[in-house]
Amino acid sequence: MMGQLDGVRVIDASTLFAGPLAAMHLGDLGAEVIKVENPRRPDGSRGHGPSKDGHNLWWKTLGRNKRTVGIDLSTPGGQEVFTRLAASADIVIENFRPDTLEKWGLGYDVLAAENPGLILARITGFGQVGPMRRRAGFGTLAEAMSGFASLTGEPDGPPTLPAFGLADGVTSLAAAFALATALFTRERTGRGQVIDLAIVEPLMAILGPQVSRFDQVGTVQPRTGNRSSNNAPRNIYPTADGSWVAVSTSSQSIAERVLTLVGHPEVCQEPWFAAGATRAEHADELDALVGGWIAARPRDVVIEEFTRAQAAIAPIYTAADIVAEEQFAAIGAIRRVEDPDLGPLLMAGGLFRSTEGDAEIAFTGRPPGADTDAVLGELGLTGDELAALRTQGAVA
């Protein structure tokens, strides 16, 4: 079955991490993705995180389904090649600081003159306009300034940053959605467009009504640790065998089932138990009842009993648990892909399944410039022209 984005050509000229992740999502769904990297400074993700035998594991995933081309966009030869490449594309993704493409003579007006249907996604820390437009932008800064860090952590502890690229990951989903929307719009109008996406925006958008709350009632949402100000019991609890489980009672019926299961149905008759917000005011009491019951039993027994009672619970998984989980294997959330350097390689799969075609991983991340000759040859560049460009340092 062909991918749903088969026939869509994406030029990934971005680095670390939101743009490349967005391009990865599109590639998983069948788009042809061409990764453009500076020949002397390839994507920094190639050196990020753990490696095995000199092969970076982050890049094996992030670079999957992407052909790699080395082009120095700061050189005249590289600019000419990139213009020709963009003329053949549907989408270009970049995350240079504002005005950088224009400085190189590669602004949207130049690219669109050759390709009016081109969609250009510009991903930066703070957007293309405003006083902070040229400030360096990374996911950590977005996690700090979006309000996420201020909400995360224990009430008496400091604001807490995530242990992974949360802002970049959320932005990659927003970018993929924006690009799919732009492709749909182009079908109706025939026109391309420029997407201006600041990394801080998608994370801010999913944090709930924190801004509305401040605007209307003048309060700032506090840190609550693993608890919630909207319902209780909601926390993580240790089990008798040293594991941890998470319990959620977002609905009233689930809260009643949990308290009945742990042997305290009488609590459900308390007036304050009738609403999530007032249950949250009694979180200490509820945590003691639920936590005490869980602490007396091993994890598997706890999960079995909660499941039988149709109450919401989940174990706290590590990567080892994820790999062993049959449910994740059943839906393709974890895939084993053949890698030329490492052999069979496990990695997370696509975002969803569809009757029109699931995500596919054709190949893992490739070395820098592995496909330069092939891709540029498809544009009509001859061997002599490529040799001349290499002499100039424009391509590799």
SERO-4910 file (N, C-alpha, C, O; in steps of 0.05 Angstrom, whole numbers):
BEGIN
 pado doro    nc1    nc2    nc3   cac1   cac2   cac3    cc1    cc2    cc3    oc1    oc2    oc3
  Met    A     17    -24      0      0      0      0     18     25      0     36     27     16
  Met    A     12     44    -18     27     69    -19     22     86      5      0     86     16
  Gly    A     42    101     13     38    120     35     19    142     27     17    149      3
  Gln    A      5    153     46    -15    173     40     -2    199     30    -16    215     17
  Leu    A     23    204     35     37    228     25     55    221      2     73    236     -5
  Asp    A     51    198    -10     67    190    -33     65    212    -55     43    221    -61
  Gly    A     88    220    -66     88    241    -87     94    268    -76     98    287    -91
  Val    A     93    271    -49    100    297    -37    130    298    -31    141    279    -19
  Arg    A    143    318    -41    172    321    -36    178    342    -15    168    365    -17
  Val    A    193    335      6    199    352     28    229    356     30    244    337     29
  Ile    A    237    382     31    265    388     36    268    396     65    258    416     74
  Asp    A    283    380     80    287    385    108    314    399    111    335    386    111
  Ala    A    313    425    114    338    441    117    340    450    146    354    470    151
  Ser    A    327    437    164    326    445    192    344    427    209    354    406    199
  Thr    A    349    435    234    366    420    252    353    420    280    336    436    286
  Leu    A    362    402    297    356    402    326    330    417    334    332    441    337
  Phe    A    308    405    338    298    378    333    270    380    321    261    361    308
  Ala    A    257    403    325    228    405    317    224    400    287    207    384    279
  Gly    A    240    415    271    237    412    242    243    384    232    228    373    217
  Pro    A    266    373    240    272    346    231    252    325    240    246    306    226
  Leu    A    240    329    264    219    310    273    194    313    256    181    293    249
  Ala    A    187    338    249    164    342    231    168    328    204    151    315    194
  Ala    A    193    332    193    199    319    168    198    288    171    190    274    152
  Met    A    207    278    193    206    249    198    177    239    198    171    218    186
  His    A    159    254    211    130    246    211    120    245    182    105    226    175
  Leu    A    127    265    166    117    265    138    129    242    122    116    229    106
  Gly    A    155    236    127    168    214    114    156    187    121    154    169    104
  Asp    A    148    184    146    135    160    155    110    154    140    102    131    136
  Leu    A     96    175    130     71    172    116     75    172     86     55    175     71
  Gly    A    100    169     77    104    165     48    116    188     33    123    185     10
  Ala    A    119    212     46    132    234     32    161    227     26    174    213     42
  Glu    A    171    238      4    200    236     -2    214    258     13    209    282      7
  Val    A    231    252     31    244    272     47    274    273     40    288    253     40
  Ile    A    283    297     34    312    301     27    323    319     49    315    342     52
  Lys    A    342    308     64    355    323     86    379    338     75    398    327     63
  Val    A    378    365     78    400    382     68    416    391     93    405    402    112
  Glu    A    442    385     92    460    391    115    484    406    105    493    402     82
  Asn    A    495    424    122    520    437    115    542    415    115    544    400    134
  Pro    A    558    414     93    578    393     91    598    392    114    608    371    121
  Arg    A    603    415    126    623    416    148    610    416    176    624    412    196
  Arg    A    584    422    177    570    422    202    543    408    199    523    421    198
  Pro    A    543    381    197    518    367    194    500    371    219    508    382    239
  Asp    A    476    362    216    456    365    238    468    356    264    479    334    267
  Gly    A    465    374    284    477    368    311    465    344    324    477    333    343
  Ser    A    442    335    315    430    311    327    446    286    322    443    266    336
  Arg    A    464    287    302    481    264    296    501    259    319    511    237    321
  Gly    A    505    278    336    523    274    359    508    276    386    521    279    406
  His    A    482    274    385    465    278    409    459    251    421    449    233    407
  Gly    A    463    248    447    454    224    461    473    200    456    495    203    448
  Pro    A    462    176    462    479    152    462    486    143    433    471    148    414
  Ser    A    508    129    431    517    117    406    526     88    412    531     81    435
  Lys    A    527     72    391    538     45    393    557     41    369    549     45    346
  Asp    A    581     34    376    602     29    355    605     53    337    610     50    313
  Gly    A    602     77    348    605    101    333    580    110    317    582    129    302
  His    A    558     95    320    534    102    305    513    114    324    505    101    343
  Asn    A    506    139    319    488    153    337    459    142    335    448    138    313
  Leu    A    447    136    358    421    124    359    399    144    354    378    137    343
  Trp    A    403    169    363    383    189    358    380    193    328    357    194    317
  Trp    A    402    195    314    400    200    285    388    177    270    375    181    250
  Lys    A    393    153    279    382    129    266    351    132    264    339    123    245
  Thr    A    339    143    285    310    147    285    303    173    271    286    174    253
  Leu    A    315    195    279    308    222    268    313    224    239    299    238    225
  Gly    A    333    210    229    340    211    200    326    190    183    333    187    160
  Arg    A    308    174    195    296    152    180    280    163    157    269    185    158
  Asn    A    279    148    136    263    155    112    273    181     99    257    194     84
  Lys    A    298    189    104    308    214     92    333    208     75    352    195     85
  Arg    A    333    217     50    358    217     35    374    242     44    363    263     49
  Thr    A    401    239     45    417    261     55    435    273     34    447    260     17
  Val    A    435    300     34    450    316     14    466    337     29    456    350     47
  Gly    A    491    340     21    508    361     33    509    386     15    519    385     -7
  Ile    A    498    408     25    498    433     10    504    456     30    492    458     51
  Asp    A    524    473     22    530    496     38    514    520     28    521    531      7
  Leu    A    493    527     42    475    548     32    487    576     33    475    595     22
  Ser    A    510    579     46    522    605     47    540    611     23    551    633     20
  Thr    A    543    591      5    559    595    -19    542    599    -43    519    590    -44
  Pro    A    552    614    -63    536    619    -87    528    593   -101    505    590   -110
  Gly    A    547    574   -103    540    549   -116    519    533   -100    501    522   -112
  Gly    A    521    533    -74    501    520    -57    474    533    -59    453    519    -59
  Gln    A    473    559    -61    448    573    -64    434    567    -91    410    563    -92
  Glu    A    450    565   -112    439    557   -138    427    529   -137    406    524   -147
  Val    A    442    511   -125    433    483   -123    407    482   -106    389    467   -113
  Phe    A    407    496    -84    384    495    -66    359    507    -80    337    497    -77
  Thr    A    363    528    -96    340    540   -110    329    519   -129    304    517   -132
  Arg    A    346    505   -143    336    484   -162    322    461   -147    302    450   -156
  Leu    A    333    454   -123    321    433   -107    294    442    -97    275    426    -99
  Ala    A    291    466    -87    266    476    -77    245    479   -100    221    476    -95
  Ala    A    255    483   -124    236    485   -147    223    458   -153    202    457   -165
  Ser    A    236    437   -143    224    410   -148    208    400   -125    197    378   -126
  Ala    A    205    417   -104    194    407    -79    165    418    -74    157    438    -86
  Asp    A    152    405    -56    126    415    -46    129    431    -20    115    450    -15
  Ile    A    149    422     -4    153    434     23    182    438     28    199    421     21
  Val    A    189    460     41    215    465     52    212    471     81    195    488     89
  Ile    A    227    458     98    227    463    127    254    474    135    274    462    129
  Glu    A    254    497    148    279    509    157    276    521    185    253    528    193
  Asn    A    298    523    200    297    536    226    320    554    231    330    557    254
  Phe    A    330    567    210    350    588    213    338    612    227    314    615    228
  Arg    A    355    629    238    345    653    250    332    670    229    341    670    206
  Pro    A    312    686    236    298    703    216    318    719    200    338    729    210
  Asp    A    312    722    175    328    737    155    352    722    144    365    732    125
  Thr    A    358    698    154    381    684    144    377    675    116    395    679     99
  Leu    A    354    663    110    349    655     82    350    679     63    361    677     41
  Glu    A    339    701     72    340    726     56    368    735     51    375    744     29
  Lys    A    385    733     72    413    741     69    427    724     48    445    734     34
  Trp    A    419    700     45    431    682     26    418    683     -2    425    669    -20
  Gly    A    398    701     -4    384    703    -30    365    680    -34    359    672    -57
  Leu    A    355    668    -12    337    645    -13    311    650      1    298    632     11
  Gly    A    302    676      2    277    682     14    254    670     -1    257    660    -24
  Tyr    A    230    671     11    207    658     -2    200    670    -29    191    656    -47
  Asp    A    205    696    -32    199    709    -57    216    697    -79    207    693   -102
  Val    A    241    691    -73    259    679    -93    251    651    -99    249    643   -122
  Leu    A    246    635    -78    239    607    -82    212    604    -96    208    587   -113
  Ala    A    192    621    -88    165    619    -99    164    629   -128    146    622   -143
  Ala    A    184    646   -136    184    655   -164    189    631   -182    179    630   -205
  Glu    A    204    611   -172    209    587   -188    188    566   -183    183    548   -200
  Asn    A    174    568   -160    155    547   -152    133    560   -136    134    559   -111
  Pro    A    112    571   -149     91    585   -135     75    568   -115     63    578    -97
  Gly    A     76    542   -118     61    524   -100     77    516    -76     68    500    -60
  Leu    A    102    526    -73    119    518    -51    108    526    -24     97    548    -21
  Ile    A    110    508     -5    102    513     23    128    514     39    143    495     40
  Leu    A    132    537     52    157    541     68    149    542     98    135    561    106
  Ala    A    159    523    114    155    524    142    179    535    156    201    524    153
  Arg    A    175    557    171    197    570    185    193    566    215    175    578    227
  Ile    A    210    550    227    208    543    255    230    556    271    254    551    266
  Thr    A    223    574    289    242    588    306    233    588    335    212    578    341
  Gly    A    250    599    352    243    600    380    219    618    385    202    611    401
  Phe    A    219    642    372    199    662    380    185    674    356    170    694    360
  Gly    A    188    664    332    173    674    309    190    693    292    212    701    299
  Gln    A    178    701    270    192    718    250    190    748    256    204    763    243
  Val    A    173    756    275    170    784    281    172    788    311    173    769    326
  Gly    A    174    813    320    175    819    348    203    823    359    223    817    345
  Pro    A    205    834    383    231    841    395    250    818    400    274    822    402
  Met    A    239    794    402    256    770    408    261    753    384    271    731    386
  Arg    A    253    763    360    254    746    336    281    735    330    283    713    319
  Arg    A    302    749    336    329    739    329    343    726    353    367    718    351
  Arg    A    329    723    375    342    709    398    344    679    392    326    667    380
  Ala    A    365    667    401    368    638    398    345    624    412    337    631    434
  Gly    A    334    604    398    311    591    409    315    560    410    320    548    389
  Phe    A    313    549    433    314    520    437    290    511    453    277    527    466
  Gly    A    285    485    452    262    474    466    262    481    496    241    486    508
  Thr    A    285    480    508    287    486    537    277    514    543    263    518    563
  Leu    A    283    533    526    273    561    530    243    562    528    230    576    542
  Ala    A    232    547    508    203    546    505    190    533    529    169    542    538
  Glu    A    202    512    539    191    499    563    191    517    587    173    516    604
  Ala    A    211    535    588    212    554    610    192    577    606    178    584    625
  Met    A    190    588    582    174    612    577    145    606    571    128    625    572
  Ser    A    138    582    564    110    575    557     92    573    582     68    574    580
  Gly    A    105    570    605     90    564    630     92    536    638     84    529    661
  Phe    A    104    518    621    105    490    628    122    485    653    113    472    672
  Ala    A    146    496    654    164    491    677    152    501    703    156    489    724
  Ser    A    138    524    701    127    535    726    105    518    737     99    519    761
  Leu    A     92    501    721     71    483    730     81    456    738     66    440    750
  Thr    A    106    450    733    117    423    736    136    421    760    154    438    763
  Gly    A    132    401    776    148    397    800    131    396    825    107    401    824
  Glu    A    143    391    847    129    390    872    122    418    882    137    437    876
  Pro    A    101    421    898     93    448    906    115    463    921    116    488    919
  Asp    A    131    449    937    152    463    952    179    461    939    199    467    951
  Gly    A    180    452    913    205    449    899    207    470    876    189    486    873
  Pro    A    229    469    862    233    488    840    217    481    815    208    458    813
  Pro    A    214    499    797    203    492    770    220    470    758    244    469    763
  Thr    A    208    453    742    222    430    732    220    428    702    198    431    690
  Leu    A    243    423    689    244    418    660    241    389    654    248    372    671
  Pro    A    230    382    631    227    353    623    254    341    617    274    355    612
  Ala    A    255    314    618    280    300    613    284    293    584    301    277    577
  Phe    A    268    305    567    270    300    538    260    325    523    251    344    536
  Gly    A    261    325    497    254    349    481    224    352    478    214    348    456
  Leu    A    211    359    499    181    361    498    172    383    479    155    378    462
  Ala    A    183    407    482    174    429    465    180    423    435    163    428    418
  Asp    A    203    412    429    209    404    402    190    383    391    180    385    368
  Gly    A    184    364    408    166    342    399    137    353    394    125    346    374
  Val    A    127    369    412    101    381    408    100    399    383     81    398    368
  Thr    A    122    414    380    123    432    356    124    416    331    113    424    310
  Ser    A    138    393    331    139    376    307    111    367    298    105    366    275
  Leu    A     94    361    318     67    353    311     51    376    300     36    373    281
  Ala    A     55    400    313     41    424    303     50    431    274     34    438    258
  Ala    A     76    427    269     87    433    243     76    414    222     68    422    200
  Ala    A     75    388    229     64    369    210     35    375    204     26    372    181
  Phe    A     20    383    225     -8    390    221    -10    415    203    -27    416    185
  Ala    A      6    435    208      6    459    192     12    453    163      0    465    145
  Leu    A     32    436    159     40    429    131     18    413    117     13    417     93
  Ala    A      5    395    131    -17    380    119    -40    399    112    -52    396     91
  Thr    A    -45    418    129    -66    438    124    -58    455     99    -75    461     83
  Ala    A    -33    462     97    -24    478     74    -26    462     48    -33    474     28
  Leu    A    -20    436     49    -24    420     26    -53    419     17    -59    420     -6
  Phe    A    -71    416     37   -100    416     31   -108    443     19   -124    443      0
  Thr    A    -99    465     30   -106    491     20    -96    495     -8   -110    506    -25
  Arg    A    -72    485    -14    -61    487    -41    -78    472    -61    -80    481    -84
  Glu    A    -90    450    -53   -107    436    -71   -131    453    -80   -140    450   -103
  Arg    A   -140    471    -63   -163    488    -69   -155    514    -83   -169    524   -101
  Thr    A   -131    525    -76   -123    551    -86   -101    550   -107    -98    569   -123
  Gly    A    -85    529   -106    -62    527   -124    -38    543   -114    -18    544   -128
  Arg    A    -41    555    -91    -19    572    -80     -5    559    -57    -17    545    -41
  Gly    A     21    565    -56     36    557    -32     33    578    -10     17    596    -13
  Gln    A     49    575     11     47    594     33     71    592     51     87    573     49
  Val    A     74    611     69     95    611     89     82    606    116     63    619    124
  Ile    A     93    586    131     83    580    158    104    590    178    128    583    176
  Asp    A     95    608    195    113    619    216    105    606    243     84    612    254
  Leu    A    123    589    253    117    573    276    139    577    297    162    570    293
  Ala    A    131    589    320    149    592    343    147    568    361    125    560    367
  Ile    A    169    558    370    169    533    386    153    537    412    142    518    423
  Val    A    152    562    422    138    567    447    108    564    444     94    559    463
  Glu    A     97    567    420     68    569    416     54    542    420     34    541    435
  Pro    A     62    520    407     47    495    411     46    485    439     26    475    448
  Leu    A     68    489    454     68    480    482     49    498    498     35    487    515
  Met    A     49    524    493     31    542    507      2    534    502    -15    536    519
  Ala    A     -3    525    477    -30    519    469    -42    495    483    -66    493    485
  Ile    A    -25    476    492    -36    452    505    -36    453    535    -43    434    548
  Leu    A    -28    476    547    -25    478    576    -51    486    589    -51    493    613
  Gly    A    -73    487    574    -99    493    586   -103    523    589    -88    539    578
  Pro    A   -123    532    604   -131    560    605   -114    576    625   -126    593    640
  Gln    A    -88    572    626    -72    587    646    -73    617    641    -75    632    660
  Val    A    -73    625    616    -74    653    610   -102    665    615   -104    686    626
  Ser    A   -122    650    608   -150    658    613   -155    660    643   -168    679    652
  Arg    A   -144    642    658   -147    642    687   -135    667    699   -147    681    716
  Phe    A   -111    674    690    -98    698    701   -113    723    692   -116    742    708
  Asp    A   -123    723    667   -137    746    657   -164    751    672   -171    774    677
  Gln    A   -178    729    678   -205    732    688   -206    732    719   -223    746    730
  Val    A   -190    716    732   -192    714    761   -166    722    775   -165    723    800
  Gly    A   -145    729    760   -121    740    771   -104    721    787    -88    730    803
  Thr    A   -107    695    782    -91    675    796    -73    660    777    -79    657    753
  Val    A    -50    650    787    -32    634    771    -33    606    781    -32    600    805
  Gln    A    -36    587    762    -38    559    769    -13    550    783      9    554    774
  Pro    A    -16    538    807      8    529    822     18    502    814      4    487    800
  Arg    A     42    495    823     52    468    819     39    450    839     35    457    862
  Thr    A     31    426    830     17    407    847     31    380    847     19    360    857
  Gly    A     55    378    836     69    352    835     53    333    818     45    339    796
  Asn    A     49    308    828     35    288    813      5    289    819    -10    272    809
  Arg    A     -3    307    835    -31    311    841    -44    330    820    -30    342    804
  Ser    A    -70    332    822    -85    351    804   -103    368    821   -114    359    841
  Ser    A   -106    393    813   -125    410    828   -153    406    818   -172    418    828
  Asn    A   -157    389    798   -183    384    786   -197    359    795   -221    356    793
  Asn    A   -181    340    806   -194    315    815   -174    301    834   -151    307    835
  Ala    A   -185    281    848   -169    264    866   -186    239    871   -211    241    870
  Pro    A   -173    216    877   -144    213    877   -132    212    849   -143    200    831
  Arg    A   -110    226    847    -94    226    823    -65    229    831    -56    251    841
  Asn    A    -49    208    828    -22    208    838     -8    183    828    -19    166    814
  Ile    A     18    181    835     32    156    831     37    144    858     42    158    878
  Tyr    A     36    117    859     37    103    885     56     80    883     57     66    862
  Pro    A     72     75    904     90     52    904     75     26    911     56     26    927
  Thr    A     83      4    898     71    -22    904     89    -37    923    112    -29    929
  Ala    A     80    -60    932     94    -76    951    120    -87    940    139    -93    955
  Asp    A    122    -90    914    146   -102    902    165    -81    890    182    -88    874
  Gly    A    162    -56    898    181    -35    890    175    -22    864    191     -7    854
  Ser    A    152    -28    852    144    -15    827    127     10    834    122     16    857
  Trp    A    118     24    812    101     47    815     78     45    796     81     34    774
  Val    A     55     55    804     32     56    787     20     84    788     23     99    808
  Ala    A      6     92    766     -8    117    765    -38    112    765    -48     95    751
  Val    A    -52    128    781    -81    126    783    -94    153    775    -85    174    783
  Ser    A   -114    151    758   -129    175    750   -159    171    756   -170    149    751
  Thr    A   -172    192    766   -201    191    771   -214    216    759   -228    231    773
  Ser    A   -209    221    734   -220    245    721   -251    245    720   -263    266    720
  Ser    A   -263    221    720   -292    219    721   -302    211    748   -288    197    763
  Gln    A   -326    220    755   -337    214    781   -341    184    785   -336    173    807
  Ser    A   -349    170    765   -355    141    767   -329    126    773   -329    107    789
  Ile    A   -307    134    761   -281    121    766   -273    126    794   -263    107    808
  Ala    A   -276    150    804   -268    156    832   -284    138    851   -272    128    871
  Glu    A   -309    134    846   -325    117    863   -316     88    862   -316     75    883
  Arg    A   -309     79    839   -299     51    836   -273     47    851   -269     26    864
  Val    A   -255     67    850   -230     64    863   -233     63    894   -222     45    907
  Leu    A   -249     81    904   -253     80    934   -268     56    943   -263     45    965
  Thr    A   -286     46    927   -300     21    933   -280     -3    933   -281    -20    950
  Leu    A   -263     -3    912   -243    -24    910   -225    -25    934   -219    -47    944
  Val    A   -216     -3    943   -196     -2    965   -210     -5    992   -197     -2   1013
  Gly    A   -236    -10    992   -249    -17   1017   -261      7   1032   -266      4   1056
  His    A   -266     29   1019   -278     52   1032   -300     64   1016   -299     88   1009
  Pro    A   -321     49   1012   -344     60    997   -358     82   1012   -372     98    999
  Glu    A   -355     83   1038   -369    104   1054   -359    132   1047   -374    151   1050
  Val    A   -334    133   1037   -324    160   1030   -339    171   1007   -341    196   1005
  Cys    A   -350    154    990   -365    164    966   -390    179    974   -401    193    958
  Gln    A   -399    175    999   -423    189   1008   -418    217   1020   -436    232   1026
  Glu    A   -392    223   1023   -386    250   1034   -394    271   1014   -390    267    990
  Pro    A   -405    293   1023   -413    314   1004   -391    324    986   -395    330    963
  Trp    A   -367    326    998   -344    336    982   -335    317    960   -320    325    942
  Phe    A   -343    292    962   -334    272    942   -349    275    916   -342    261    896
  Ala    A   -369    291    914   -387    292    891   -375    308    867   -387    308    846
  Ala    A   -353    322    872   -341    337    850   -310    335    851   -299    332    872
  Gly    A   -298    335    827   -269    332    826   -253    353    841   -234    347    855
  Ala    A   -262    378    839   -247    400    853   -248    397    883   -228    402    896
  Thr    A   -271    389    894   -273    386    923   -259    360    932   -249    359    954
  Arg    A   -259    340    915   -243    316    922   -213    324    924   -199    313    941
  Ala    A   -205    341    906   -177    350    906   -169    364    932   -146    363    941
  Glu    A   -188    376    945   -183    389    971   -178    369    993   -168    376   1014
  His    A   -186    344    988   -182    322   1007   -162    302    997   -164    278   1003
  Ala    A   -143    311    981   -123    293    969   -107    278    989   -101    255    985
  Asp    A    -99    291   1011    -84    277   1032    -99    252   1042    -87    230   1044
  Glu    A   -124    256   1048   -140    234   1058   -144    212   1037   -141    188   1043
  Leu    A   -150    220   1013   -154    200    992   -128    185    985   -129    161    980
  Asp    A   -106    200    984    -81    187    978    -73    166    999    -62    145    993
  Ala    A    -79    172   1024    -73    154   1045    -89    128   1042    -79    106   1046
  Leu    A   -115    130   1035   -132    106   1032   -123     90   1007   -120     66   1009
  Val    A   -120    103    985   -113     89    960    -84     79    961    -78     56    955
  Gly    A    -66     97    970    -38     90    972    -32     67    991    -15     50    986
  Gly    A    -47     67   1013    -43     45   1033    -51     18   1021    -37     -2   1026
  Trp    A    -73     18   1007    -82     -7    994    -63    -17    973    -56    -40    972
  Ile    A    -53      1    957    -34     -6    936     -8    -15    948      4    -35    938
  Ala    A      2     -2    968     28     -8    980     29    -36    992     50    -47    996
  Ala    A      6    -48    997      5    -75   1010      5    -97    989      4   -120    997
  Arg    A      5    -90    963      2   -110    942     23   -107    921     32    -84    915
  Pro    A     32   -129    908     50   -126    885     36   -113    861     12   -113    859
  Arg    A     53   -103    843     42    -88    820     22   -103    804      0    -93    798
  Asp    A     28   -128    797     10   -143    779    -17   -148    792    -38   -147    778
  Val    A    -17   -152    818    -43   -156    832    -59   -130    832    -83   -130    828
  Val    A    -45   -108    837    -58    -82    838    -71    -76    811    -95    -68    809
  Ile    A    -56    -80    789    -67    -75    763    -90    -93    756   -110    -85    744
  Glu    A    -88   -119    763   -109   -138    758   -135   -130    773   -156   -131    761
  Glu    A   -132   -122    798   -156   -114    814   -169    -89    803   -193    -87    801
  Phe    A   -152    -69    796   -163    -44    785   -177    -49    758   -198    -38    753
  Thr    A   -165    -66    742   -176    -72    716   -203    -86    719   -222    -81    705
  Arg    A   -204   -105    738   -230   -119    743   -251   -100    753   -275   -103    746
  Ala    A   -243    -80    768   -262    -60    778   -268    -38    758   -284    -20    763
  Gln    A   -256    -40    734   -259    -19    713   -251      8    723   -264     28    718
  Ala    A   -229      9    738   -217     33    747   -192     39    732   -179     20    722
  Ala    A   -184     64    729   -162     72    712   -136     71    726   -132     84    747
  Ile    A   -117     55    716    -91     52    728    -71     44    706    -79     32    686
  Ala    A    -46     51    710    -25     43    691      1     41    706      6     56    725
  Pro    A     18     22    699     44     19    711     62     42    700     58     51    678
  Ile    A     82     49    716    102     68    707    123     52    693    138     37    705
  Tyr    A    125     56    667    142     40    650    169     53    645    171     78    644
  Thr    A    190     37    643    215     45    633    217     34    604    198     21    594
  Ala    A    239     40    590    242     30    563    242      0    562    232    -12    543
  Ala    A    252    -13    583    252    -42    584    223    -53    585    217    -73    572
  Asp    A    205    -40    599    178    -48    600    164    -43    573    148    -60    564
  Ile    A    170    -21    561    158    -14    535    164    -35    514    146    -43    499
  Val    A    189    -43    514    198    -63    494    183    -90    498    178   -104    479
  Ala    A    177    -96    523    165   -122    529    134   -121    527    122   -142    529
  Glu    A    122    -98    524     93    -95    525     80   -106    499     86    -95    478
  Glu    A     64   -126    502     51   -139    478     32   -120    464     29   -121    440
  Gln    A     19   -103    479      0    -84    467     14    -65    448      3    -59    426
  Phe    A     37    -55    455     51    -37    438     61    -51    413     61    -39    391
  Ala    A     69    -76    416     77    -91    392     53    -96    374     55    -95    349
  Ala    A     30   -101    385      6   -107    370     -3    -83    352    -12    -87    330
  Ile    A      0    -59    362     -9    -36    346     14    -24    330     10     -4    316
  Gly    A     38    -35    332     60    -25    316     73      0    328     87     15    314
  Ala    A     68      5    354     81     28    367    111     25    369    126     45    370
  Ile    A    120      0    369    149     -6    369    155    -23    344    141    -43    339
  Arg    A    175    -15    329    182    -29    304    211    -38    305    227    -25    318
  Arg    A    216    -60    292    243    -69    288    251    -65    259    238    -76    241
  Val    A    271    -48    255    279    -40    228    308    -50    223    325    -48    241
  Glu    A    313    -59    199    340    -69    193    358    -45    187    351    -28    170
  Asp    A    380    -43    201    399    -21    198    425    -32    187    435    -53    197
  Pro    A    438    -19    168    462    -30    156    486    -31    175    505    -46    171
  Asp    A    485    -15    196    507    -14    215    502    -30    240    521    -43    250
  Leu    A    478    -30    249    472    -42    275    455    -67    273    449    -80    294
  Gly    A    446    -74    249    429    -97    246    400    -90    254    392    -67    252
  Pro    A    384   -110    264    357   -104    272    356    -84    295    369    -87    315
  Leu    A    341    -62    290    341    -39    309    313    -33    317    296    -28    300
  Leu    A    307    -33    343    281    -25    353    279      5    354    298     19    361
  Met    A    255     16    347    250     44    350    220     48    351    204     31    343
  Ala    A    212     72    360    183     78    361    173     80    332    187     89    314
  Gly    A    148     72    328    136     72    302    123     99    295    133    120    305
  Gly    A    102     98    279     89    123    271     69    133    292     68    123    314
  Leu    A     54    153    284     36    167    302      8    154    304     -5    157    324
  Phe    A      0    140    283    -27    129    282    -29    108    260    -10    104    245
  Arg    A    -52     94    259    -57     75    238    -81     85    222    -98    100    233
  Ser    A    -83     77    197   -105     86    180   -111     64    159    -94     49    151
  Thr    A   -136     63    151   -144     45    131   -132     52    103   -133     36     85
  Glu    A   -122     77    101   -110     86     76    -80     83     76    -67     92     57
  Gly    A    -69     71     96    -40     67     97    -27     75    123    -31     98    132
  Asp    A    -12     57    135      1     63    160     28     75    156     39     76    133
  Ala    A     40     85    177     68     95    176     86     72    169     82     49    178
  Glu    A    106     78    153    126     58    145    154     69    149    159     93    145
  Ile    A    172     52    158    200     59    160    216     44    140    222     20    144
  Ala    A    223     57    118    237     43     96    266     39    103    278     18     96
  Phe    A    278     59    116    307     56    123    313     75    146    298     94    150
  Thr    A    334     70    160    343     86    182    360    109    173    366    112    149
  Gly    A    368    126    192    383    150    186    409    143    171    424    125    179
  Arg    A    415    158    150    438    153    133    461    172    138    456    193    151
  Pro    A    485    166    129    508    184    134    504    211    120    489    213    101
  Pro    A    519    231    128    517    257    115    524    255     86    545    243     79
  Gly    A    509    267     68    515    268     40    514    242     25    524    240      3
  Ala    A    501    222     37    501    195     24    487    196     -3    493    179    -20
  Asp    A    469    215     -7    453    215    -31    457    240    -48    441    246    -65
  Thr    A    478    254    -43    483    279    -57    483    275    -88    469    288   -102
  Asp    A    499    256    -96    502    251   -125    475    243   -137    467    253   -159
  Ala    A    461    225   -124    436    215   -135    415    237   -136    402    241   -157
  Val    A    411    252   -115    391    273   -114    397    295   -133    379    304   -149
  Leu    A    422    305   -133    428    327   -151    430    318   -180    425    333   -198
  Gly    A    437    293   -184    436    282   -211    407    282   -222    403    286   -246
  Glu    A    388    277   -205    360    278   -213    351    306   -222    333    309   -237
  Leu    A    365    326   -212    360    354   -220    373    361   -246    368    382   -257
  Gly    A    389    343   -257    402    347   -282    431    356   -280    444    362   -301
  Leu    A    443    357   -256    471    364   -253    488    341   -263    484    318   -257
  Thr    A    508    348   -279    526    328   -290    549    322   -270    552    336   -250
  Gly    A    564    301   -276    587    294   -259    607    316   -258    618    322   -237
  Asp    A    612    330   -281    631    352   -281    621    375   -264    637    388   -250
  Glu    A    595    381   -265    584    403   -249    586    397   -220    592    414   -204
  Leu    A    580    372   -212    583    364   -184    612    366   -175    617    375   -152
  Ala    A    630    358   -192    659    360   -184    667    389   -180    681    395   -161
  Ala    A    657    407   -197    664    435   -194    652    446   -169    665    462   -155
  Leu    A    627    439   -162    614    448   -138    629    437   -113    631    451    -93
  Arg    A    639    413   -115    655    402    -92    681    418    -89    689    423    -66
  Thr    A    693    425   -111    718    440   -109    713    467    -95    730    477    -80
  Gln    A    689    479   -101    682    504    -88    674    501    -59    671    521    -45
  Gly    A    670    476    -50    659    472    -23    629    476    -21    619    478      2
  Ala    A    615    477    -44    587    483    -43    570    458    -37    549    460    -25
  Val    A    580    435    -45    566    410    -39    586    389    -30    610    392    -33
  Ala    A    575    368    -18    592    346    -10    576    320    -11    587    299     -5
***
